[in-house]
Amino acid sequence: MNRTEETLGQLSIGKLLLKYSIPAIIGMMVNALYNIVDRIFIGNIPSVGSLAITGLGITMPIITILLAFSMLIGIGATTNISIKLGQGKKEEAEKIIGNAITLSLVVGVILTVIGLLFEDSILKAFGASNETLYYAKSYVSIILFGSVFSIMAFVLNSTIRGDGNPRLSAIIMIVGCLINIVLDALFIFVFNMGIQGAAIATVISQMVTAVCGILYYVRGNSNLVFKVANLKLDKNIIKTIFSIGLSPFSMQLATSLVQVINNNALRTYGGDLAIGAMAAISSIMMVFLMPTFGIVQGAQPIIGFNYGKKQYDRAKKTYRLSVIASTIIFLVGAFIIQVFPEAVVGLFNKGDKLMEISVKGIRIYGLFLPLVSTSIVGSNYMQSIGKAKVSIFLSLLRQVILLVPMIIVLPNYFGLNGVWLAQPVSDIIAVVITALVVEREFKSYKTID
């Protein structure tokens, strides 16, 4: 038994969860800050902040699509690199790095061209009105020009972790985020560049992140050696990358579809400002969701190892501690948004009308927030023990299968409140089903024993 196996199989679950989760939480929070900081600065642009943050809300499905392609290449490449290194096939792992870089470039260019050619039609389909189209277009045009850097930054950051350097990967992410914050303030409030300044700041920070990733491999600091010959695309390598990256890619595309449906429902029942309110609400929720995603990432290897060793009690304890930790975070979040909604919404915009819509919206939207931990941790548990189909179903259940019908049906009876209610109603149903699935899984261990 090697040292890692000894740690995962014998060390206290609480200590293990802290050790593995904290770096993941930091990474998730830094990643989320890119979007949150943009929305805070854009929402506070003098005189036009309300419409500007609404324009940004309309672009969210496009940003999600870019993330989907980033995950398709990045997660697919990183997983395959880890497998090849585990098999001692270093040269094959190096070929994957080269192909991932080329794929990032090709896919980024294709998305830029398609996005810019059909920009107006896409934005109108995503919920833009004549009043908000200008702001959405001003932001997303620049983001689309930077698609290559956005995708490559994510991909290279992922592969650096796969190359055995998670610390450097985290440092690069933090540096990129700090650059984004500084440039946001500079471009928006010093140079008065408005929403375009925020987009330029984001692209520059992603460019820096991408360049840092390339330099890591080119300068020879990496375990895997960068070779120009490996940039040539290989059909078999592309297949292996896409086959593993397809699952997270599909999940993100589904998320984008839900955002489009949501935006149109918000505009129909609440007008343009309701979309801006959702941009603020989703950012606030992200602050509490990201630590939970970090916890489940940290729990994954612990659950997987102990399940594989048939140490089911340790696997179940990891699940339960993860639920408890996540629930505590969500309880804090629920308290803040129910008691101090004006304070958190005010970070994004202080306009009276937008404030009124956002405060009412976030109180309804977060009704069952403390219960959500069961749904998120439960679907991750099933993934960690190798039951991918069940995990995908449970993940889609809360965010797509239940949510889409709720967004379509509930507003017919409750108007805009129905749009806000769609998420908590989906949450409570998903929690019940997930709890039953996990409990059934736990009961099967008694049969195995």
Helices and strands as residue ranges (DSSP letters): H 3-10, H 13-43, H 49-86, H 90-117, H 119-125, H 133-145, H 147-162, H 166-185, I 186-190, H 194-218, G 228-231, H 235-270, H 272-308, H 312-339, H 341-345, H 352-365, G 369-371, H 372-384, H 388-396, I 397-401, H 403-409, H 411-414, H 416-448
